[in-house]
Amino acid sequence: MATLITNVPPLKVWVRKEYLRDLRDGFGEYVLGYWTSVKSLPGRVFYFETFLPEYGALYDKLPISAFLCWNSDSPDKPVTPTPDLPLEELQFWNCFSHDITTLEKNLTYTMGWEIRTKTHGFISGEYLFTIDSFNGDCSRTDISFAETPDEHKSFNIIALPNGQIAAYPNNRCRLSDPSLSPEQLKQPDFLVSTRYFQVESPNAKWGRLGESEEYFWETKSEQQNPVVTIDSPVIYNTATGVDYKIFNVFHDDEEFDR
């Protein structure tokens, strides 16, 4: 089943009123809201649904350029962004698929983030969450690149210091951690991954399991080269105060310590 729409964290935002007026008027006016969900249509930008408390309204299908983050330093009205980035600088690629999911990358959540924009260089920001795409229904033809290694992109949602919000892929982001990162980061020389990796093959060297009903099955190579494990005495580690064992594993005529 397709997941055209999915929940997002309820981010408190200002909505540029001209987007609520079909870009006909309302310029320079703002309406307070909370992000509710996001919709993905291939070939278009993400459409965010927003709850507008003072109207009791849910307004759907607004691009990421329609929003500014609410800031407690300016609670009654947002500060005009400088620079005021256009939509094509806030979302780098169109949506890939009708099927999306949202997640928070725990390891990188508190790291410092920078995005590399098209015309304004690197801009720092605060990581919010990630939107990723996939093919959610194997019964229908996959017409997207959501699962193609060299075309797939994640969309990291980043709050920028000028108040705007961006959706950027991994290869246009730079992360740093005070504990894990060196003072000077290297310039990546990576290549795009083009390969499909898998561990099952009709010609697998370890054979097939179609003839076996055993729960603790062994591959053909294991049957031909049995492994014997000899239990060793318990050794006390005076540094850690922990008991542990050393196992000697014999494979054919070779001995390996581990």
Secondary structure, 3 states (H helix, E strand, C coil): CCCCEEECCCCEEEEEHHHHCCCCCCCCCEEEEEEEEEECCCCCCCEEEEEECCCCEEEEEECHHHEEECCCCCCCCCCCCCCCCCHHHHECCCCCCCEEEEECCCCCCCCEEEEECCCCCEEEEEEEEEEEEECCCCCCCCCCCCCCCCCCCCEEEEECCCCCEEEECHHHEEEECCCCCCCCCCCCCCCCCCCCCCCCCCCCCCCCCCCCCCCCCCCHHHHHCCEEEECCCEEEECCCCEEEECCEEEECCEEEEC
